[in-house]
Amino acid sequence: MLRKRRTRKPAPGRSGSFSRRSFLKSVGLGAAVAAAPARLLPAQGKKDSSLRGPGPVPVELTVNGRKVKREVEPRVTLLDLLRDRLDVTGPKQVCDRAECGACSVIRDGKLIYACTALAIECEGSEITTAEGLAPEGEMHAAARAFVECDGFQCGFCTPGQVVALKALLDKHPDPTPEQVRIGMSGNLCRCGAYVKIRRAATTAAAMLAGGGR
């Protein structure tokens, strides 16, 4: 004979829909909301002007002395903006993870990897690439020294190397061998032309000391 299952009656004054499970769910949800960063919570009547995207947003910056403005998605890197939207192809896309230096550019006087800088982060910045070191065809001493010293083989890394040398000479006009080694250490040459690259660095410093550009 089957026994009839007894149902538990709710205590007087309590709703039958309330349970320990629903209580824990409500507590867990409240804790999650309290712990969530403010930027993830819904806006309370006031729009946060610091948030941009996810669609294309206007970005204005100066590239090699020329002001440019483009609309890009927040995920677009400075390197992609330069190469794909502005046709500035001196910076190369190689490792795409800030390891080789082929995409080196100068941003507001500081050497950076363009592959890991977002375009929207560079709003209002001045960007100098290898093309910007030869205005009107007159090469900077860093570039001329690479030619004189044969500081390249395949040449693929050369634009980034030249930009890195320019940044080094801006900081140390008469660099020591150790300063050259450290200053150029972020740029890899898969052909192994490091001896000539370092020679180009000291040659470029001599050119600038002699009144050259």
Rosetta silent file (secondary structure, phi, psi, omega in degrees, C-alpha in Angstrom):
SEQUENCE: MLRKRRTRKPAPGRSGSFSRRSFLKSVGLGAAVAAAPARLLPAQGKKDSSLRGPGPVPVELTVNGRKVKREVEPRVTLLDLLRDRLDVTGPKQVCDRAECGACSVIRDGKLIYACTALAIECEGSEITTAEGLAPEGEMHAAARAFVECDGFQCGFCTPGQVVALKALLDKHPDPTPEQVRIGMSGNLCRCGAYVKIRRAATTAAAMLAGGGR
SCORE:     score description
SCORE:     0.000 S_00000001
   1 L     0.000  129.409 -179.341    0.000    0.000    0.000 S_00000001
   2 L   -76.931  135.564  178.934    1.432    3.384   -0.982 S_00000001
   3 L   -86.952  137.883  179.151    1.860    5.884    1.758 S_00000001
   4 L   -75.719  127.858 -179.248    0.513    9.320    1.107 S_00000001
   5 L   -71.386  128.211 -178.725    3.254   11.977    1.106 S_00000001
   6 L   -84.608  134.770  176.759    2.691   14.553    3.789 S_00000001
   7 L   -97.617  139.459 -178.059    3.042   18.194    2.775 S_00000001
   8 L   -85.523  125.017 -179.945    4.570   20.643    5.185 S_00000001
   9 L   -81.057  139.705  177.718    2.311   23.547    5.985 S_00000001
  10 L   -65.162  148.678  179.245    3.883   27.023    6.127 S_00000001
  11 L   -63.793  150.159 -180.000    4.201   28.565    9.534 S_00000001
  12 L   -57.259  136.932  176.827    1.453   30.989   10.471 S_00000001
  13 L    87.148   -1.391 -179.372    2.088   34.510    9.210 S_00000001
  14 L  -116.802  149.970  178.402    4.530   33.409    6.498 S_00000001
  15 L   -79.398  140.205 -179.842    4.013   33.095    2.775 S_00000001
  16 L   -69.226  -15.096 -177.621    4.247   29.599    1.380 S_00000001
  17 L   -84.197  -10.161 -177.378    6.386   30.878   -1.547 S_00000001
  18 L   -88.360  133.520  179.698    9.302   31.910    0.671 S_00000001
  19 L  -143.280  170.898  177.537   12.099   29.356    1.162 S_00000001
  20 H   -62.558  -35.827  179.715   15.718   29.124    2.205 S_00000001
  21 H   -63.200  -46.526 -179.882   16.686   28.837   -1.481 S_00000001
  22 H   -65.737  -33.397  177.976   14.907   32.057   -2.460 S_00000001
  23 H   -64.591  -46.422 -179.946   16.457   33.782    0.552 S_00000001
  24 H   -64.956  -36.337  177.805   19.995   32.750   -0.472 S_00000001
  25 H   -62.673  -44.149 -178.706   19.338   33.808   -4.055 S_00000001
  26 H   -66.503  -38.852  178.569   18.240   37.271   -2.981 S_00000001
  27 H   -66.237  -42.906 -179.984   21.242   37.661   -0.663 S_00000001
  28 H   -63.180  -41.382  178.729   23.663   36.521   -3.377 S_00000001
  29 H   -63.865  -42.441  179.574   22.212   38.923   -5.923 S_00000001
  30 H   -63.128  -39.377  179.363   22.429   41.819   -3.492 S_00000001
  31 H   -66.699  -39.016 -179.943   26.074   41.053   -2.738 S_00000001
  32 H   -64.916  -41.853  178.647   26.928   40.854   -6.438 S_00000001
  33 H   -64.173  -41.241 -179.166   25.328   44.235   -7.131 S_00000001
  34 H   -65.776  -33.464 -176.638   27.124   45.798   -4.181 S_00000001
  35 H   -85.747  -15.286 -176.670   30.482   44.432   -5.343 S_00000001
  36 L   -67.458  137.899  175.765   30.082   45.386   -9.018 S_00000001
  37 L   -59.126  149.418 -176.976   32.219   48.341  -10.199 S_00000001
  38 H   -60.148  -30.565 -176.689   30.248   51.512  -10.728 S_00000001
  39 H   -71.723  -14.628  179.548   31.111   51.542  -14.421 S_00000001
  40 H   -94.586  -11.774 -177.455   29.242   48.232  -14.897 S_00000001
  41 L   -85.447  154.175  179.518   26.014   49.319  -13.213 S_00000001
  42 L   -60.750  143.717  179.488   23.147   50.963  -15.111 S_00000001
  43 L   -66.159  138.085 -179.600   23.343   54.727  -15.305 S_00000001
  44 L   -98.533   67.966  175.954   21.116   56.497  -12.814 S_00000001
  45 L    83.079  -14.773 -177.764   19.741   59.246  -14.999 S_00000001
  46 L  -122.477  127.718 -177.826   23.182   60.701  -15.814 S_00000001
  47 L   -81.949  133.465  178.548   25.236   59.576  -18.783 S_00000001
  48 L   -81.834  110.271 -175.782   28.936   58.915  -18.163 S_00000001
  49 L   -73.382  -12.974 -178.836   30.743   61.004  -20.795 S_00000001
  50 L   -80.432  -16.128  179.451   34.019   59.135  -20.202 S_00000001
  51 L   -84.341  132.977 -179.054   32.629   55.919  -21.722 S_00000001
  52 L  -131.640  143.266  179.994   33.115   55.594  -25.485 S_00000001
  53 L   101.952 -170.247    4.715   31.933   52.953  -27.895 S_00000001
  54 L   -80.151   -7.100  178.930   31.227   50.205  -28.599 S_00000001
  55 L   -79.787  179.826  179.485   30.629   51.651  -32.057 S_00000001
  56 L   -58.767  139.886  178.429   33.036   53.896  -34.000 S_00000001
  57 E  -129.581  150.691  179.983   34.081   57.092  -32.207 S_00000001
  58 E   -72.584  136.195  176.746   35.976   60.122  -33.571 S_00000001
  59 E  -130.177  127.947 -179.691   39.697   60.225  -32.859 S_00000001
  60 E  -122.573  128.814  178.242   41.852   63.235  -33.695 S_00000001
  61 E  -152.872  171.866 -179.029   45.641   63.240  -33.493 S_00000001
  62 E  -109.862  123.088 -179.152   48.695   64.609  -35.264 S_00000001
  63 E  -117.798  115.278  179.940   50.735   62.199  -37.392 S_00000001
  64 L    53.117   42.985  176.379   54.080   63.406  -38.720 S_00000001
  65 L    84.312   -0.151 -178.251   53.011   67.025  -38.367 S_00000001
  66 E  -116.204  126.602  178.490   49.624   66.558  -40.029 S_00000001
  67 E   -76.091  132.466  179.972   46.361   66.658  -38.090 S_00000001
  68 E  -133.037  153.658  178.374   44.065   63.776  -38.927 S_00000001
  69 E  -140.233  127.357  179.036   40.625   62.706  -37.748 S_00000001
  70 E  -139.210  158.489  173.785   39.051   59.307  -38.207 S_00000001
  71 E  -103.416  120.690 -177.683   36.186   57.324  -36.705 S_00000001
  72 E  -134.768  155.835  173.816   37.371   54.018  -35.271 S_00000001
  73 L   -73.399  149.968 -178.101   36.062   51.384  -32.895 S_00000001
  74 L   -57.337  -21.873 -177.830   37.609   51.484  -29.411 S_00000001
  75 L   -80.999  -10.674 -176.023   39.336   48.134  -30.049 S_00000001
  76 L   -72.269  130.196  179.243   41.399   49.505  -32.981 S_00000001
  77 E   -81.705  163.700  176.300   45.099   49.865  -32.183 S_00000001
  78 H   -60.718  -38.449  179.694   47.260   52.815  -33.138 S_00000001
  79 H   -61.124  -45.876  179.225   49.160   50.525  -35.501 S_00000001
  80 H   -65.243  -36.997  177.483   45.990   49.510  -37.349 S_00000001
  81 H   -62.795  -45.784 -178.129   44.891   53.134  -37.542 S_00000001
  82 H   -64.131  -49.414 -172.967   48.229   54.184  -39.037 S_00000001
  83 H   -77.646  -45.975 -171.121   48.541   51.361  -41.545 S_00000001
  84 H   -90.065  -28.133 -175.575   44.933   50.640  -42.529 S_00000001
  85 H  -106.245  -26.058 -175.739   43.224   54.014  -42.191 S_00000001
  86 L  -115.177   -3.005  179.197   46.028   56.535  -42.810 S_00000001
  87 L    58.216   35.113  174.065   48.292   54.577  -45.193 S_00000001
  88 L  -101.653   99.384 -168.358   51.322   55.205  -42.959 S_00000001
  89 L  -103.756    8.072  176.161   53.136   51.904  -43.460 S_00000001
  90 L   -58.509  -51.546  175.757   56.527   52.598  -41.866 S_00000001
  91 L   -66.199  128.200 -176.896   55.500   50.852  -38.621 S_00000001
  92 L  -100.517  148.878  175.716   55.331   47.116  -39.357 S_00000001
  93 L  -100.631  108.756 -176.172   52.967   44.546  -37.894 S_00000001
  94 L  -121.436  -79.857 -177.271   55.086   41.553  -36.916 S_00000001
  95 L   -79.326  -31.708 -179.657   54.684   40.061  -33.429 S_00000001
  96 L    61.185   27.405  179.066   51.569   42.107  -32.534 S_00000001
  97 L  -149.912   29.701  174.101   52.379   41.669  -28.822 S_00000001
  98 L    59.437   46.202  179.165   55.016   44.313  -27.947 S_00000001
  99 L  -123.484  -26.895 -171.808   58.036   42.064  -28.316 S_00000001
 100 L  -105.104  -26.297  178.300   59.866   42.904  -31.557 S_00000001
 101 L    84.383    2.763 -179.162   59.725   46.698  -31.890 S_00000001
 102 L   -65.710  -20.337 -178.532   58.956   46.715  -35.628 S_00000001
 103 L   -99.950   16.228 -175.017   55.957   48.960  -34.942 S_00000001
 104 E   -58.548  132.853  172.959   57.918   51.512  -32.863 S_00000001
 105 E  -138.340  166.273  176.611   56.678   55.099  -33.059 S_00000001
 106 E  -105.804  121.086  178.641   57.254   58.203  -30.971 S_00000001
 107 E  -113.625  114.476  179.741   54.205   59.449  -29.099 S_00000001
 108 L    50.497   43.306  176.694   54.552   62.869  -27.493 S_00000001
 109 L    84.869   -0.551 -177.619   58.317   62.405  -27.269 S_00000001
 110 E  -118.227  134.471  179.211   58.169   58.869  -25.859 S_00000001
 111 E   -73.588  128.269  179.320   59.001   55.672  -27.740 S_00000001
 112 E  -137.776  165.619  171.249   56.077   53.199  -27.727 S_00000001
 113 E   -92.679  119.323 -177.591   54.891   50.049  -29.473 S_00000001
 114 H   -71.076  -17.574 -176.990   51.983   51.025  -31.722 S_00000001
 115 H   -75.798  -17.234 -178.474   50.607   47.463  -31.724 S_00000001
 116 H  -116.466    8.145  175.773   49.587   47.670  -28.046 S_00000001
 117 L  -103.629  126.913  177.154   48.386   51.285  -27.885 S_00000001
 118 E   -74.370  144.323 -179.511   44.700   51.864  -28.593 S_00000001
 119 H   -59.737  -39.140 -177.559   43.944   54.612  -31.076 S_00000001
 120 H   -69.432  -22.175  175.889   41.476   56.259  -28.670 S_00000001
 121 H   -70.618  -21.991 -175.556   44.220   56.429  -26.024 S_00000001
 122 H   -96.767   14.534  177.409   46.246   58.606  -28.391 S_00000001
 123 L   -53.133  124.491  178.234   43.544   61.261  -28.768 S_00000001
 124 L    80.586   -0.130 -177.283   45.295   64.626  -29.144 S_00000001
 125 L   -82.314  161.466  171.836   48.780   63.077  -29.239 S_00000001
 126 E  -103.701  121.665 -176.832   51.620   63.820  -31.633 S_00000001
 127 E  -112.568  131.206  176.219   52.805   60.671  -33.396 S_00000001
 128 E  -120.528  125.791  176.329   56.081   60.414  -35.299 S_00000001
 129 L  -111.625 -176.902  179.636   56.854   57.440  -37.528 S_00000001
 130 H   -59.029  -34.105  178.834   59.814   56.693  -39.785 S_00000001
 131 H   -62.528  -32.076 -178.831   58.134   58.755  -42.526 S_00000001
 132 H   -74.919   -7.513  178.971   58.193   61.776  -40.235 S_00000001
 133 H   -91.487    4.500  178.726   61.986   61.597  -39.971 S_00000001
 134 L  -137.475   59.999  178.592   62.402   62.555  -43.615 S_00000001
 135 H   -65.525  132.887  179.821   60.286   65.665  -44.260 S_00000001
 136 H    57.449   28.956  174.711   60.594   66.804  -47.854 S_00000001
 137 H    83.245   -2.610 -179.677   63.036   63.962  -48.528 S_00000001
 138 L   -91.434  110.254 -174.409   65.747   65.154  -46.099 S_00000001
 139 L   -73.821  145.348  173.221   66.628   62.165  -43.922 S_00000001
 140 L   -69.563  157.283 -179.248   67.315   62.469  -40.223 S_00000001
 141 H   -56.451  -33.725  179.630   70.831   61.571  -39.071 S_00000001
 142 H   -61.004  -42.823  179.796   69.486   58.320  -37.606 S_00000001
 143 H   -71.595  -42.060 -179.976   68.319   57.173  -41.039 S_00000001
 144 H   -63.741  -36.219  179.322   71.431   58.412  -42.855 S_00000001
 145 H   -66.943  -35.958  176.761   73.659   56.594  -40.390 S_00000001
 146 H   -62.810  -37.206  178.788   71.823   53.326  -41.040 S_00000001
 147 H   -69.373  -46.974 -178.128   72.549   53.763  -44.748 S_00000001
 148 H   -62.540  -39.611 -175.666   76.205   54.672  -44.213 S_00000001
 149 L   -93.359    2.769 -178.528   76.842   51.818  -41.784 S_00000001
 150 L    53.072   50.825 -174.358   74.754   49.280  -43.675 S_00000001
 151 L   -81.820   29.896 -179.541   72.767   48.751  -40.500 S_00000001
 152 L  -155.941  160.928  172.924   70.212   46.432  -42.092 S_00000001
 153 L  -122.739  -77.224  177.934   69.881   43.313  -44.195 S_00000001
 154 L   -73.742  -28.385  176.353   66.292   42.486  -45.099 S_00000001
 155 L    86.877   -2.274 -175.439   65.233   45.947  -43.883 S_00000001
 156 L   -67.802  -36.193 -179.072   61.902   44.895  -42.434 S_00000001
 157 L   -86.853   -7.209 -170.751   62.770   45.989  -38.897 S_00000001
 158 H   -60.132  -43.906  179.300   64.669   49.094  -40.039 S_00000001
 159 H   -56.214  -43.548  177.987   61.851   51.702  -39.725 S_00000001
 160 H   -66.891  -37.679  177.802   61.311   50.719  -36.100 S_00000001
 161 H   -63.111  -43.940 -179.082   65.059   50.646  -35.458 S_00000001
 162 H   -64.999  -42.277  178.344   65.499   54.142  -36.905 S_00000001
 163 H   -63.653  -40.982  178.386   62.627   55.539  -34.851 S_00000001
 164 H   -63.522  -39.001  178.114   64.085   53.929  -31.711 S_00000001
 165 H   -66.608  -39.480  176.909   67.469   55.486  -32.474 S_00000001
 166 H   -59.629  -45.151  179.124   65.856   58.898  -32.950 S_00000001
 167 H   -63.554  -38.201  178.541   64.201   58.579  -29.527 S_00000001
 168 H   -64.202  -45.204 -178.458   67.519   57.492  -28.010 S_00000001
 169 H   -69.339  -29.139  174.897   69.410   60.470  -29.472 S_00000001
 170 H   -64.310  -35.053 -178.492   66.715   62.865  -28.265 S_00000001
 171 H   -87.113  -38.368 -179.353   67.359   61.586  -24.745 S_00000001
 172 L  -131.191   89.796 -178.041   71.121   61.018  -25.027 S_00000001
 173 L   -59.741  -29.025  177.888   72.709   63.145  -27.788 S_00000001
 174 L  -125.847   73.499 -171.177   76.100   61.555  -27.065 S_00000001
 175 L   -71.731  146.801  172.551   75.176   58.050  -25.889 S_00000001
 176 L   -80.454  163.362  177.046   77.595   55.648  -24.276 S_00000001
 177 H   -54.951  -36.979  179.090   77.827   52.082  -25.610 S_00000001
 178 H   -67.933  -39.640  178.137   75.722   50.921  -22.657 S_00000001
 179 H   -65.800  -36.022  176.067   73.059   53.549  -23.358 S_00000001
 180 H   -65.172  -44.881 -178.810   72.972   52.441  -26.987 S_00000001
 181 H   -60.673  -45.569 -179.101   72.604   48.809  -25.964 S_00000001
 182 H   -70.673  -43.655 -176.745   69.773   49.575  -23.568 S_00000001
 183 H   -64.489  -29.374 -178.186   68.083   52.134  -25.813 S_00000001
 184 L  -102.464    3.217 -174.135   67.969   49.775  -28.788 S_00000001
 185 L   -69.138  -18.706 -179.421   67.256   46.588  -26.835 S_00000001
 186 L   -84.558    2.869 -179.051   63.513   46.739  -27.488 S_00000001
 187 L  -120.063  119.443 -178.465   63.983   46.290  -31.231 S_00000001
 188 L   -92.925  142.215  174.120   64.789   42.854  -32.615 S_00000001
 189 L  -120.791  109.196 -177.210   66.671   42.207  -35.847 S_00000001
 190 L   -71.176  -15.797  175.602   66.112   38.686  -37.092 S_00000001
 191 L   -83.287  -15.600  177.104   68.997   39.097  -39.529 S_00000001
 192 L    78.677   35.748 -177.942   71.352   39.764  -36.611 S_00000001
 193 L   -90.048   34.861 -171.793   72.783   43.105  -37.771 S_00000001
 194 H   -65.470  -36.760 -179.868   73.290   44.351  -34.202 S_00000001
 195 H   -61.635  -44.596 -179.567   76.957   45.308  -34.567 S_00000001
 196 H   -72.472  -31.253  177.378   76.187   47.583  -37.499 S_00000001
 197 H   -64.405  -44.034  178.969   73.089   48.948  -35.788 S_00000001
 198 H   -67.413  -34.764  175.803   75.172   50.032  -32.793 S_00000001
 199 H   -65.607  -37.953  177.552   77.754   51.512  -35.134 S_00000001
 200 H   -63.612  -33.974  179.468   74.954   53.463  -36.824 S_00000001
 201 H   -64.203  -47.133  179.578   73.933   54.851  -33.436 S_00000001
 202 H   -69.347  -32.638  177.884   77.373   56.317  -32.695 S_00000001
 203 H   -67.737  -41.415  178.689   77.661   57.576  -36.288 S_00000001
 204 H   -64.656  -38.993  177.436   74.311   59.362  -36.047 S_00000001
 205 H   -62.191  -39.526  178.028   75.384   60.981  -32.754 S_00000001
 206 H   -66.679  -38.028  177.740   78.541   62.255  -34.461 S_00000001
 207 H   -61.644  -44.806  179.550   76.488   63.656  -37.332 S_00000001
 208 H   -67.569  -37.334  178.641   74.259   65.585  -34.944 S_00000001
 209 H   -65.855  -28.871  179.128   77.254   66.824  -32.964 S_00000001
 210 L   -84.205    7.139  176.786   78.728   68.151  -36.195 S_00000001
 211 L    96.756    4.094  179.590   75.683   70.298  -36.849 S_00000001
 212 L   -79.742  176.053 -179.960   73.817   67.877  -39.063 S_00000001
 213 L  -102.706    0.000    0.000   70.185   66.979  -38.775 S_00000001
